Amino acid sequence: MERFLTYILSRAVPEVYVERVKISYWSMDRTYFISVYPSQMKYWLCFRKKYPHWRQVALKYTMEEQVVSEFCPEFFTQKDLLGWLSDVLSLSLGERKLLRLCGEV
């Protein structure tokens, strides 16, 4: 899954080098988010500029505004995280299905 997710995020913001991507879980808040290496802060700043509707879509998946962190928004389920990403990037049906399948492994 990490390889496909890395490909998707590299394509989404090609001006920022993406070596590796990982879905992370924050146990204190019980939330999922995407970590981007080597430069998470730079990646998410460029992502937000390129996709200004990211916050609107995030709030569709979670009702709590505080879960929208300074980097990748955090979600209570991995399914919501991947749904958010798919919607923001307007992924094709095939890409959405593959991402969903990868997330179930």
N, C-alpha and C positions, 0 to 999 in steps of 0.2 A: 504494500500500500504506500509506503513512504516514497518509493520511486515514482509512482504515478502522481502522487500529491506534489512531489518536487517538480515534476514536469508541468503540471497545471499551474503552480504558483510562479514558476520561472517564465512561463508563457504570459501570465497575467501582468507581470511587471518586468519586462525584459531588460530595463535599464539598471536593475539591481541584480548582482550576482547571487544566485541561490545554490548553495552546495548541497544542502540537505534540509528536509522538512520533517517535522515529527508532530503527531498529535499528542499533546500533553494533558495530564490530569492534575488539577490542583485539589488535593484532598481536603484542605481546610474549608474551601468554599464549595467543594464537590462540583467543580466545573471543568469543562474541556476547552482547550484552546490550541492554536497552531503555533509552534515554535519554528522560526526560520533561521537557519545558520548560513553564513557567519554573522550577518548583521540584521538582527531582528528589528531594531528601532528604525533603521534606514528603510528596510523593506516595507514595514507597515505605514510609515509616513508617506512613502510614494504610492502605496496601495490606496490610501485614503484620498490622496489628491486625484488619482486616476479614476477612482470609483466613489464619487461623493455621496452616492445613495447607500453606501455600506451600512450606515447607522440606522436608517429607516428599515432596511431589510432585517438587521439584527433585532430590532425591537419587535418585529413580526414573530420572531422565534422565542423571544424571552420578554417578559413583562417588566423586568427590573432594570432600570436605567443604569444602576451602579455596576451591573455585570458587563457593561460595555467599557472595557479597560483601555489603557493608553496604547496598547499594541493590538493584538487580535482580540475581537470580542470573545467573551467567555459564555459558554452554553451549558445547560444542565445535562444534556445528552450529546453523545457523539453524532447521532443522527441529525440533531438540530444544527450542530456545527457544520456538518457537511452539506446540509440543505441550504444554510445561509451562504456558504461559499458558492454553491452551484447557482443560486439565484443571483448573487452579486455579479458573478462572472458570465451569466447567461450561458451556462454550459449546455451542450447538445444533449439530447435524450440518452444517447449512447454513453457519453462521458458521465452523466449523472448516474446511470445504472452501474457502470464500472466502479465509480467512486463509492456508491452504496455497497456493492458487493465486496470491495476491498475493506470497507469499514466493518463488515460483519465477520471478517476472519479473525 
